[in-house]
Amino acid sequence: MPDKTVREMNVLEKKSHSLEVKTFHAVVFCSVILGIVLLVVGLSLYTISLIGKYVSHAYYLSQYAEMSTSHGADSPDFARRVMERYKSLSDEERALVGLQEYRDLFADFAESSEYDSLVHILPTFLKSEDVSNLYIAAFDEEESSLVYIVDSTENGFYPGEYEHITKREMARFLGWDGEGMLYYILYNQRLGWMCTAGTPLRDHDTGKLYGFLMADVTIGNILGDIKSYFLQITVSLVAAMVLMAWLMIWRMKNYLVKPIKEITEAAQGYVASRREGDVYKGIFADIDIHTGDEVEELGLVMADMERDLAEYEANLQKITAEKERISTELGLAKRIQADMLPNIYPAFPDRKEFDIYASMTPAKEVGGDFYDFFLVDDDHLCVFIADVSGKGVPAALFMMASMIILANNAKLGKSPAQILMSANSSICSNNREQMFVTVWLGILELSTGILTAANAGHEYPVVKTPDGIFELYKDRHGFVIGGMDGVKYREYQIMLEAGSKLFVYTDGVPEATDAEDKMFGTDRMLQVLNRELNASPEQIVQNVKEGVDDFVKDAEQFDDLTMLCLEYNGMEA
């Protein structure tokens, strides 16, 4: 196919690459190959049969002639005397073969009554059979020569004349065991390709072999018959191949090419209708194909596909509309959740004793992490950060309930341990989904810098003294909120001097994972925190966020990323 789409191809290109043209070429090619094979096989079988026929005629003719010559003349004695004369010749005399001088050496044999009798018997067989020559000959093994005794043809060989033959031909005749027909096919310089069949001649009195009665069949006669047969079979095969090719093309056109064209046209019509935005029209269902094979099955499959696609598109429209509705609602939920968390900075512009900043980046549309900070009274600031088990909408709903419960208990003036105990009791009383939340909560007394905190299964906080660096404060953890009712929590205190900083976070920070499944870890987090010791809380949070992003790169975020940083400036600020 050309490097084009179907719509870009012109009519000539479509036709030259069509299945109909390829089918025509394939059928014609196969028909020609089949015709050549049949012609070669037919000619081979006919040639073998024809040669066998001529060989049989020559062989049986030599046998009939042998019976006539053995009774019509004293051929053994005649042949013996000719061979004695032949063997008595000197090399110089034998070299005269083919000349009149050589024939004069055997003139008395040609004029004998035995020779006349044999010469008159042999031609009678030539008139009734398709054989070119009948003759009596003997072999000279020493000289590898065939010596003629009697030749029936005019201007043939004279008694005693000879010609050289191959030892293989001579061995074929002299070594014959009497099984099958005795013949040999060879090339003769005078007559070309020929077949010689023979019958051994033996003396009835002694049983001694004295010669062979031979019959020659020239291949020229066979070639004439082969040419005639070739013309006949060629015409017949051409006619048969043309008829067969026409029938095959007609059948393939009606049972393959035409149905596929209908399917192709239906597919083009389907694409055009879909491009125009039309609804289901049953284009493939209107195809009328009854081939009873895979082509008909293809048409039925395409009709089923069209119906399935129509149903799929209808369902997809519903699903898309539903997803858009859910996406809109999730976006609204995300905004509501973001509005639930403090997000206006500076949070307390009129209070110079402290500075605070926090952020929450959900892994999905909505998250389970949350934080909050508020003044319980003029001298006490409550700060907490939490991580709800699970992700998505369920975690977001649980987060909102947990955040309200923690904030309400804190505003009642309770200590951090009492806040966690009350929240745990409230959540456990109605927690059929058995969700839980980890919480770090602290209350800072602004006048003294004493931070009273409690930890319910949350990450270690990070603290920096005025002249020191950020270090993990490995506090004692209590059990998670919502995990078990009746749990008691322990408080601890940290003395924050003016210039001290507190950094708390959820597990999404140290457990952030890159493409090689390596976690960010607390060591890297501390390294980022200690790069800018004098940075503001907002800049510290931003530095850690950038450090996590640089580490994770394009890897997918699986957990919410929540951080809070508090800087205590002291009352004199």
C-alpha positions as CSV (number, residue, x, y, z in Angstrom):
1,M,0.0,0.0,0.0
2,P,1.2,3.6,-0.6
3,D,2.2,5.7,2.3
4,K,-1.2,7.4,2.3
5,T,-4.5,7.2,4.0
6,V,-7.5,5.8,2.1
7,R,-9.0,9.2,1.8
8,E,-5.7,10.5,0.2
9,M,-5.6,7.8,-2.5
10,N,-7.0,8.5,-5.9
11,V,-9.2,6.0,-7.8
12,L,-6.3,4.5,-9.8
13,E,-4.3,3.9,-6.6
14,K,-7.2,2.3,-4.8
15,K,-7.9,0.0,-7.8
16,S,-4.2,-0.9,-8.3
17,H,-4.0,-2.0,-4.6
18,S,-7.5,-3.5,-4.5
19,L,-8.2,-7.1,-3.4
20,E,-9.9,-7.6,-6.8
21,V,-6.8,-6.8,-8.8
22,K,-4.6,-8.9,-6.4
23,T,-7.0,-11.8,-6.7
24,F,-6.9,-11.6,-10.5
25,H,-3.1,-11.6,-10.5
26,A,-3.0,-14.5,-8.0
27,V,-5.4,-16.6,-9.9
28,V,-3.7,-16.0,-13.2
29,F,-0.3,-16.7,-11.7
30,C,-1.5,-19.9,-10.0
31,S,-3.3,-21.0,-13.2
32,V,-0.1,-20.5,-15.3
33,I,2.0,-22.4,-12.8
34,L,-0.5,-25.2,-12.6
35,G,-0.7,-25.4,-16.4
36,I,3.0,-25.6,-16.8
37,V,3.3,-28.3,-14.1
38,L,0.5,-30.3,-15.7
39,L,2.1,-29.8,-19.2
40,V,5.5,-31.0,-18.0
41,V,4.0,-34.0,-16.1
42,G,1.8,-34.9,-19.1
43,L,4.6,-34.6,-21.6
44,S,6.9,-36.6,-19.4
45,L,4.4,-39.4,-18.9
46,Y,3.5,-39.4,-22.6
47,T,7.1,-39.4,-23.6
48,I,7.9,-42.3,-21.3
49,S,4.8,-44.2,-22.6
50,L,5.7,-43.5,-26.2
51,I,9.3,-44.6,-25.9
52,G,8.1,-47.7,-24.1
53,K,5.8,-48.3,-27.0
54,Y,8.5,-48.0,-29.6
55,V,10.9,-50.0,-27.6
56,S,8.3,-52.8,-27.3
57,H,7.7,-52.7,-31.0
58,A,11.3,-52.9,-31.8
59,Y,12.0,-55.7,-29.3
60,Y,9.1,-57.9,-30.3
61,L,9.9,-57.2,-34.0
62,S,13.4,-58.4,-33.5
63,Q,12.1,-61.6,-31.9
64,Y,9.7,-62.3,-34.8
65,A,12.5,-61.6,-37.3
66,E,14.8,-63.9,-35.3
67,M,12.3,-66.8,-35.7
68,S,12.0,-66.2,-39.4
69,T,15.8,-66.0,-40.0
70,S,16.5,-69.1,-38.0
71,H,14.3,-71.2,-40.2
72,G,14.7,-69.5,-43.5
73,A,18.5,-69.6,-43.9
74,D,21.7,-71.0,-42.4
75,S,22.4,-67.7,-40.7
76,P,24.7,-69.2,-37.9
77,D,27.1,-70.6,-40.5
78,F,26.9,-67.4,-42.6
79,A,27.6,-65.2,-39.5
80,R,30.5,-67.4,-38.4
81,R,32.2,-67.2,-41.8
82,V,31.8,-63.4,-42.0
83,M,33.3,-62.9,-38.5
84,E,36.2,-65.3,-39.4
85,R,36.9,-63.1,-42.5
86,Y,36.6,-60.0,-40.3
87,K,39.0,-61.2,-37.7
88,S,41.5,-62.4,-40.3
89,L,41.9,-58.8,-41.6
90,S,45.0,-56.8,-40.8
91,D,44.9,-53.4,-39.2
92,E,45.6,-51.8,-42.6
93,E,42.7,-53.6,-44.2
94,R,40.3,-52.8,-41.4
95,A,41.2,-49.1,-41.8
96,L,39.6,-49.3,-45.3
97,V,36.1,-49.6,-43.8
98,G,33.5,-47.5,-45.6
99,L,35.5,-47.7,-48.9
100,Q,34.8,-50.0,-51.9
101,E,38.2,-51.7,-51.3
102,Y,36.9,-52.9,-48.0
103,R,33.7,-54.2,-49.5
104,D,35.6,-56.1,-52.1
105,L,37.1,-58.1,-49.3
106,F,33.5,-59.4,-48.5
107,A,32.1,-59.4,-52.0
108,D,31.7,-63.2,-52.1
109,F,29.4,-63.1,-49.0
110,A,27.2,-60.4,-50.5
111,E,26.7,-62.6,-53.6
112,S,25.9,-65.8,-51.6
113,S,22.5,-67.4,-51.5
114,E,22.4,-67.2,-47.7
115,Y,22.8,-63.4,-47.9
116,D,20.1,-63.1,-50.5
117,S,17.7,-65.1,-48.4
118,L,18.3,-63.1,-45.3
119,V,18.1,-59.8,-47.1
120,H,14.7,-60.7,-48.5
121,I,13.3,-61.8,-45.2
122,L,14.1,-58.8,-43.0
123,P,12.5,-56.0,-45.1
124,T,9.1,-57.7,-44.9
125,F,9.0,-56.8,-41.2
126,L,10.0,-53.1,-41.9
127,K,6.9,-52.6,-44.0
128,S,4.5,-53.6,-41.2
129,E,6.2,-51.9,-38.2
130,D,7.3,-48.3,-37.4
131,V,11.0,-49.3,-37.2
132,S,13.8,-47.7,-39.2
133,N,16.1,-50.6,-39.6
134,L,16.5,-54.4,-39.0
135,Y,19.9,-56.0,-39.2
136,I,22.0,-58.9,-37.9
137,A,25.3,-58.0,-36.2
138,A,27.9,-59.4,-33.9
139,F,30.2,-57.8,-31.4
140,D,34.0,-57.6,-31.4
141,E,34.9,-57.3,-27.8
142,E,38.5,-56.7,-28.3
143,E,38.0,-53.7,-30.6
144,S,34.6,-52.5,-29.1
145,S,33.0,-52.8,-32.5
146,L,29.7,-53.8,-33.9
147,V,30.2,-55.9,-37.0
148,Y,27.3,-56.0,-39.5
149,I,26.3,-59.4,-40.9
150,V,23.2,-58.5,-42.8
151,D,21.6,-55.0,-43.2
152,S,18.0,-54.8,-44.6
153,T,18.1,-51.2,-45.7
154,E,19.2,-49.9,-49.1
155,N,22.7,-48.3,-49.0
156,G,23.1,-49.9,-45.6
157,F,26.1,-51.7,-44.2
158,Y,27.9,-54.3,-46.2
159,P,28.7,-57.8,-44.6
160,G,31.8,-57.4,-42.5
161,E,31.6,-53.6,-42.2
162,Y,31.7,-52.3,-38.6
163,E,31.4,-49.2,-36.4
164,H,32.8,-48.5,-33.0
165,I,30.5,-48.5,-30.0
166,T,30.8,-47.9,-26.3
167,K,31.7,-50.7,-24.0
168,R,28.7,-49.9,-21.9
169,E,26.4,-50.6,-24.9
170,M,28.3,-53.8,-25.8
171,A,28.1,-55.0,-22.1
172,R,24.4,-54.3,-22.1
173,F,23.8,-56.8,-24.9
174,L,26.5,-59.4,-24.1
175,G,25.6,-59.4,-20.4
176,W,21.8,-59.6,-20.8
177,D,20.3,-62.2,-18.4
178,G,17.1,-62.7,-20.4
179,E,14.9,-60.7,-18.0
180,G,12.8,-57.9,-19.5
181,M,13.4,-56.3,-22.9
182,L,16.9,-55.9,-24.3
183,Y,17.4,-52.4,-25.6
184,Y,19.8,-49.4,-25.4
185,I,19.3,-45.7,-26.1
186,L,22.3,-43.8,-27.4
187,Y,23.5,-41.1,-29.8
188,N,24.6,-42.2,-33.2
189,Q,26.7,-39.9,-35.3
190,R,24.8,-40.8,-38.5
191,L,21.3,-41.1,-37.2
192,G,21.3,-39.0,-34.0
193,W,19.4,-40.2,-30.9
194,M,18.0,-43.7,-31.4
195,C,16.9,-46.7,-29.5
196,T,18.3,-50.2,-30.4
197,A,16.4,-53.3,-29.3
198,G,17.8,-56.7,-29.9
199,T,17.3,-60.5,-29.7
200,P,20.2,-62.9,-29.2
201,L,20.9,-65.3,-32.1
202,R,22.1,-68.8,-31.1
203,D,23.0,-71.9,-33.0
204,H,20.3,-74.5,-32.6
205,D,22.8,-77.3,-32.7
206,T,25.4,-75.9,-30.3
207,G,23.5,-73.2,-28.5
208,K,26.4,-70.8,-29.0
209,L,25.7,-67.1,-29.4
210,Y,26.8,-65.9,-32.8
211,G,25.1,-62.5,-33.0
212,F,22.0,-60.3,-32.4
213,L,19.0,-59.5,-34.5
214,M,18.6,-55.7,-33.9
215,A,15.9,-53.2,-34.6
216,D,16.5,-49.4,-34.6
217,V,13.9,-46.8,-33.7
218,T,15.0,-43.2,-34.2
219,I,14.0,-40.6,-31.7
220,G,13.0,-38.4,-34.5
221,N,9.9,-40.5,-35.0
222,I,9.1,-40.1,-31.3
223,L,9.6,-36.3,-31.4
224,G,7.1,-36.0,-34.2
225,D,4.4,-37.7,-32.0
226,I,5.5,-35.6,-29.0
227,K,5.1,-32.3,-30.9
228,S,1.6,-33.4,-32.0
229,Y,0.7,-34.3,-28.5
230,F,2.2,-31.1,-27.1
231,L,0.0,-29.0,-29.4
232,Q,-3.1,-30.9,-28.4
233,I,-2.4,-30.9,-24.7
234,T,-1.4,-27.2,-24.7
235,V,-4.6,-26.1,-26.4
236,S,-6.6,-28.2,-24.0
237,L,-4.8,-27.0,-20.9
238,V,-5.0,-23.3,-22.0
239,A,-8.7,-23.7,-22.5
240,A,-9.1,-25.5,-19.2
241,M,-7.0,-22.9,-17.3
242,V,-8.9,-20.0,-18.8
243,L,-12.2,-21.6,-17.7
244,M,-10.9,-22.5,-14.3
245,A,-9.4,-19.0,-13.8
246,W,-12.6,-17.4,-14.8
247,L,-14.6,-19.6,-12.4
248,M,-12.2,-18.9,-9.6
249,I,-12.2,-15.1,-10.2
250,W,-16.0,-15.1,-10.4
251,R,-16.4,-17.1,-7.2
252,M,-13.8,-15.1,-5.3
253,K,-15.3,-11.8,-6.5
254,N,-18.8,-12.8,-5.4
255,Y,-17.9,-14.6,-2.2
256,L,-14.9,-12.5,-1.0
257,V,-14.1,-9.3,-2.9
258,K,-17.6,-8.0,-3.2
259,P,-18.6,-8.6,0.5
260,I,-15.3,-7.1,1.7
261,K,-16.1,-4.0,-0.5
262,E,-19.5,-3.8,1.1
263,I,-17.9,-3.9,4.6
264,T,-15.3,-1.3,3.6
265,E,-17.9,1.0,2.2
266,A,-20.0,0.5,5.4
267,A,-16.9,1.3,7.5
268,Q,-16.3,4.5,5.5
269,G,-20.0,5.5,5.9
270,Y,-19.8,4.8,9.6
271,V,-16.7,7.0,10.0
272,A,-18.4,9.8,8.1
273,S,-21.6,9.5,10.2
274,R,-19.6,9.6,13.4
275,R,-17.6,12.6,12.2
276,E,-20.9,14.4,11.5
277,G,-22.1,13.4,15.0
278,D,-25.0,11.2,13.9
279,V,-26.4,8.7,16.3
280,Y,-26.6,4.9,15.7
281,K,-27.9,4.2,12.2
282,G,-27.3,0.5,11.9
283,I,-25.0,0.9,8.9
284,F,-23.3,-2.5,9.3
285,A,-26.6,-4.2,10.1
286,D,-27.9,-3.2,6.6
287,I,-25.1,-5.2,4.9
288,D,-26.6,-8.2,3.1
289,I,-23.8,-10.9,3.1
290,H,-24.6,-14.6,2.8
291,T,-21.4,-16.3,2.1
292,G,-21.7,-18.8,4.9
293,D,-18.0,-18.3,6.0
294,E,-15.7,-16.0,7.9
295,V,-16.6,-13.0,5.7
296,E,-20.3,-13.2,6.7
297,E,-19.1,-13.6,10.3
298,L,-17.0,-10.5,9.9
299,G,-20.1,-8.5,8.7
300,L,-22.0,-9.8,11.7
301,V,-19.2,-8.9,14.1
302,M,-19.0,-5.4,12.6
303,A,-22.8,-5.0,13.1
304,D,-22.4,-6.2,16.7
305,M,-19.5,-3.8,17.2
306,E,-21.5,-0.9,15.9
307,R,-24.3,-1.7,18.3
308,D,-21.9,-2.1,21.2
309,L,-20.1,1.1,20.4
310,A,-23.4,3.0,20.3
311,E,-24.3,1.5,23.7
312,Y,-20.8,2.3,25.0
313,E,-21.0,5.9,23.8
314,A,-24.4,6.3,25.4
315,N,-23.0,4.9,28.7
316,L,-19.8,7.0,28.3
317,Q,-21.9,10.1,28.0
318,K,-23.7,9.2,31.2
319,I,-20.4,8.3,33.0
320,T,-18.7,11.5,31.7
321,A,-21.6,13.6,33.0
322,E,-21.5,11.8,36.3
323,K,-17.7,12.2,36.5
324,E,-18.0,15.9,35.7
325,R,-20.6,16.2,38.5
326,I,-18.4,14.3,40.9
327,S,-15.4,16.4,39.9
328,T,-17.3,19.6,40.4
329,E,-18.5,18.4,43.9
330,L,-14.9,17.3,44.8
331,G,-13.6,20.6,43.7
332,L,-16.2,22.3,45.9
333,A,-15.3,19.9,48.8
334,K,-11.6,20.8,48.3
335,R,-12.4,24.5,48.6
336,I,-14.5,23.9,51.6
337,Q,-11.8,21.8,53.2
338,A,-9.2,24.5,52.4
339,D,-11.5,27.1,53.9
340,M,-11.8,25.0,57.1
341,L,-8.0,25.3,57.6
342,P,-6.4,28.7,58.6
343,N,-5.1,30.1,55.3
344,I,-4.8,33.9,55.8
345,Y,-1.4,35.1,56.6
346,P,-0.1,36.7,58.7
347,A,-2.6,34.9,60.9
348,F,-2.3,37.3,63.9
349,P,-0.9,40.6,62.6
350,D,-1.4,42.4,65.9
351,R,0.5,39.8,67.9
352,K,4.3,40.2,67.8
353,E,5.1,37.4,70.3
354,F,5.0,34.7,67.6
355,D,4.8,34.1,63.9
356,I,3.1,31.0,62.4
357,Y,2.6,29.5,59.0
358,A,1.2,26.2,57.7
359,S,0.2,24.4,54.5
360,M,-1.6,21.3,53.4
361,T,-1.2,19.7,49.9
362,P,-3.7,16.7,49.5
363,A,-2.6,13.6,47.5
364,K,-6.1,13.5,46.0
365,E,-8.8,16.1,45.5
366,V,-9.4,16.1,49.2
367,G,-7.2,14.9,52.0
368,G,-7.1,13.5,55.5
369,D,-4.4,15.7,57.0
370,F,-5.4,18.8,58.9
371,Y,-4.0,21.5,61.2
372,D,-5.3,24.4,63.2
373,F,-4.1,27.2,65.5
374,F,-6.0,29.7,67.5
375,L,-5.8,31.8,70.7
376,V,-7.6,30.1,73.6
377,D,-7.2,33.4,75.5
378,D,-4.8,36.3,75.3
379,D,-1.9,34.3,76.8
380,H,-2.4,30.8,75.3
381,L,-2.0,29.7,71.7
382,C,-3.3,26.2,70.7
383,V,-1.6,24.5,67.8
384,F,-2.3,21.0,66.5
385,I,-1.6,18.9,63.4
386,A,-3.2,15.6,62.5
387,D,-3.2,12.8,60.0
388,V,-6.4,10.7,59.4
389,S,-6.1,7.1,58.2
390,G,-7.1,6.6,54.6
391,K,-7.4,8.9,51.7
392,G,-10.0,10.7,49.7
393,V,-13.6,11.7,50.7
394,P,-13.9,9.3,53.7
395,A,-10.7,10.7,55.2
396,A,-11.8,14.3,54.5
397,L,-15.2,13.7,56.3
398,F,-13.4,12.1,59.3
399,M,-10.9,14.9,59.3
400,M,-13.5,17.6,59.5
401,A,-15.3,15.9,62.4
402,S,-12.0,15.3,64.2
403,M,-10.9,18.9,63.7
404,I,-14.1,20.3,65.2
405,I,-14.0,17.9,68.2
406,L,-10.3,18.8,68.9
407,A,-10.9,22.6,68.5
408,N,-14.1,22.6,70.7
409,N,-12.3,20.7,73.5
410,A,-9.3,23.0,73.3
411,K,-11.5,26.1,73.6
412,L,-12.9,24.8,76.8
413,G,-9.6,25.5,78.4
414,K,-8.5,21.9,78.8
415,S,-4.9,20.7,78.9
416,P,-3.4,18.9,75.9
417,A,-3.8,15.5,77.5
418,Q,-7.4,16.2,78.5
419,I,-8.2,17.4,74.9
420,L,-6.8,14.2,73.4
421,M,-8.7,12.0,75.9
422,S,-12.0,13.8,75.3
423,A,-11.6,13.7,71.6
424,N,-10.7,10.0,71.7
425,S,-13.8,9.2,73.8
426,S,-16.1,11.2,71.4
427,I,-14.7,9.6,68.3
428,C,-14.6,6.0,69.7
429,S,-18.3,6.3,70.7
430,N,-19.4,6.5,67.0
431,N,-16.7,5.0,64.8
432,R,-18.2,2.0,63.0
433,E,-15.7,2.4,60.1
434,Q,-12.9,2.1,62.7
435,M,-10.9,5.0,61.4
436,F,-8.3,6.7,63.5
437,V,-6.2,9.9,63.5
438,T,-2.7,10.7,64.8
439,V,-2.4,14.1,66.5
440,W,0.3,16.3,67.9
441,L,-1.2,19.1,70.0
442,G,0.5,21.8,72.0
443,I,-0.5,24.9,74.0
444,L,2.0,27.7,74.1
445,E,1.9,30.1,77.1
446,L,3.0,33.3,75.4
447,S,4.1,35.2,78.5
448,T,6.6,32.5,79.5
449,G,7.4,30.5,76.4
450,I,6.4,27.2,78.0
451,L,4.9,24.8,75.4
452,T,2.8,22.0,76.9
453,A,2.2,19.2,74.4
454,A,0.9,15.7,74.0
455,N,1.4,13.2,71.1
456,A,-1.2,10.7,70.0
457,G,0.8,8.5,67.7
458,H,2.1,11.3,65.5
459,E,5.5,12.2,64.1
460,Y,8.2,13.6,66.3
461,P,8.3,17.4,66.4
462,V,11.4,19.4,65.4
463,V,12.7,22.1,67.6
464,K,15.3,24.8,67.1
465,T,16.8,26.8,69.9
466,P,17.8,30.5,69.3
467,D,21.5,29.6,68.8
468,G,21.1,25.9,67.7
469,I,19.8,23.9,64.8
470,F,16.7,22.0,64.0
471,E,16.6,18.7,65.8
472,L,14.0,16.0,66.4
473,Y,12.4,16.1,69.8
474,K,11.7,12.5,70.5
475,D,8.7,12.8,72.7
476,R,6.7,10.0,74.2
477,H,3.8,8.9,71.9
478,G,0.4,7.9,73.1
479,F,-2.1,5.7,71.2
480,V,-3.9,7.1,68.1
481,I,-7.2,8.9,68.5
482,G,-10.2,6.6,67.7
483,G,-8.2,3.4,68.1
484,M,-9.4,2.4,71.6
485,D,-11.6,4.0,74.2
486,G,-10.3,5.0,77.6
487,V,-6.7,5.7,76.5
488,K,-4.8,8.2,78.7
489,Y,-2.3,10.6,77.3
490,R,0.8,12.1,78.9
491,E,1.9,15.7,78.6
492,Y,5.4,17.2,78.4
493,Q,6.8,20.7,78.3
494,I,9.3,22.5,76.2
495,M,10.8,25.8,77.1
496,L,10.9,28.0,74.1
497,E,13.2,31.0,74.3
498,A,12.8,34.1,72.2
499,G,14.0,33.1,68.7
500,S,13.1,29.4,69.1
501,K,11.2,27.6,66.3
502,L,8.9,24.6,66.2
503,F,8.3,22.5,63.1
504,V,5.6,19.8,63.0
505,Y,4.5,17.7,60.0
506,T,2.6,14.6,58.9
507,D,4.2,11.4,57.7
508,G,3.7,12.5,54.1
509,V,7.0,14.4,54.4
510,P,9.5,11.7,55.5
511,E,7.6,9.0,53.5
512,A,7.5,10.9,50.2
513,T,8.9,8.4,47.6
514,D,10.8,8.9,44.4
515,A,10.7,6.8,41.2
516,E,13.1,4.2,42.7
517,D,11.0,3.7,45.8
518,K,13.4,5.6,48.1
519,M,11.9,7.7,50.8
520,F,12.7,11.3,51.6
521,G,13.3,10.5,55.3
522,T,13.8,12.7,58.3
523,D,17.5,13.1,57.7
524,R,16.9,14.9,54.4
525,M,14.1,16.9,56.0
526,L,16.5,18.1,58.7
527,Q,19.1,18.9,56.1
528,V,16.6,21.2,54.3
529,L,15.5,22.8,57.6
530,N,19.0,23.6,58.5
531,R,19.9,25.3,55.2
532,E,18.4,28.6,56.3
533,L,18.2,28.7,60.1
534,N,17.0,32.3,60.2
535,A,14.3,31.9,57.6
536,S,10.7,32.9,58.4
537,P,8.1,30.2,59.2
538,E,6.6,30.7,55.7
539,Q,10.0,30.3,54.0
540,I,10.8,27.2,56.1
541,V,7.6,25.5,55.1
542,Q,8.3,26.5,51.5
543,N,11.9,25.2,51.6
544,V,10.8,21.7,52.8
545,K,8.0,21.6,50.2
546,E,10.6,22.4,47.4
547,G,13.0,19.8,48.9
548,V,10.4,17.1,48.7
549,D,9.4,18.1,45.2
550,D,13.0,18.0,44.0
551,F,13.5,14.6,45.5
552,V,10.2,13.0,44.3
553,K,10.3,14.7,40.8
554,D,7.7,13.1,38.6
555,A,6.8,10.2,40.9
556,E,3.2,10.0,42.0
557,Q,2.3,11.5,45.4
558,F,0.5,8.9,47.6
559,D,0.1,10.8,50.8
560,D,-1.0,14.3,51.9
561,L,1.8,16.7,52.6
562,T,1.1,18.9,55.7
563,M,3.5,21.2,57.6
564,L,3.4,23.9,60.3
565,C,6.1,26.1,61.6
566,L,5.9,28.3,64.7
567,E,8.5,30.9,65.7
568,Y,8.4,32.3,69.3
569,N,9.6,35.9,69.6
570,G,9.0,36.5,73.3
571,M,6.9,39.1,75.1
572,E,9.4,41.9,74.6
573,A,8.9,41.6,70.8
